[in-house]
């Protein structure tokens, strides 16, 4: 785990979140907890890594959201959504997301979409 991930995890452990908007980091405290000075220091030390991590997560979430919206639009009512292959693809998407590898994520999302579209097409071919 890199420094940015450790800081982000520590913030969550303290009931805090860090957001990035227009290049500016902001601490959010939904429970009203103060930011410990040690974490403030860690944010400063790992600022560049944290910005890169939050930027990646935002981009990756946009890709994932787009993929899921496309799958949802293609859904065939009554089509079963379980099975080993779909679970394997879901695990690969999760691993690709956390790998921070843009190409790997794109490929895993493509495979995920294709598997669902194939299943939905087959379900439509069987009729109601």
Order of alpha helices (4+ residues) and beta strands (2+ residues): alpha-beta-beta-alpha-alpha-alpha-alpha
